[in-house]
């Protein structure tokens, strides 16, 4: 099926372990709350397991970063689109949410040990079937899926090389190397600088006119957030499975709505759905079929925005 938008490349940048209030709680116009200023880097890694999530009201870390810690992210939020009602899809840690970003499904609610191998339909399989391209720049969860295990695997450092050469695939999943992912106890400012360098490489390669870049964070990270996510799915023990906590999502594109805060409910599944809609792919499952695919965040009829400086 032909594409229905000017978008030819989607970049999904997955950073680690920070919530909406933790990063944008004091951003003007966002549904946030003010808390004490967090240390940078954080001194420890807050507990962000599923049991910790269930007790988050009493035990989550109530601190946050401010504009001076992550100025580029705040600048992007002012120039493009920030989602303040974007939730993780699993009320737990990284691995199940990474799976949601690839296949809109997760058979686990905790990080597994040892590494499993799941046979699930995936967005990469849909792209291959449509003769479109994709690449995994540094993501470990692709090796948890039978279809994607070992396929199209590149180092995170290769992304900027490919982008600057104007040779990105249709869909790129991009994960920062250790030390720059923003996972506690990493410095969040240095992680932001790495993300900005990847976006700059996309612009340098001349891909800005036809790209949609989504920058999001994989899980809640153990940080307090004042918004309780709705319950739409329960785990096998009856506890909340979906949704998990709010995390930021920044939408950078010539067609991202400028200076816009999206209050519509979105999640990691929404990014999978965006790709399905942008490239005329069928729905992977009921989750993507029910999702609007970030529809309120982009306007393909607007005058294209200039790239980030």
Buried (B, 14 or more C-beta within 10 A) or exposed (E): EEBEBBBBBBBBBBBBBBBBBBBBBBBEBBBBBEBEEBEBBBEEEBBBBBEBBEEBEEBBBBBBBBBEBBBBBBBBBBBBBBBBBBBBBBBBBBBBBBBBBBBBBBEBBBBEEEEEEBEBBBBBBBBBEBEBBBBBBBBEBBBBBEBBEEBBBBEBEBBBEBBBEEEBBBBBBBBBEEEBBBBBEBBBBBBBBBBBBBBBBBBBBEBBEBBBBBBBBBBBBBBBBBBEBEEBEEBEEEBBBBBBBBBBBBBBBBBBBEEBBBEBBBBBBBBBBBBBBBBEBEBBBEBBEEBBBBBBBBBEEEEBBEBBE
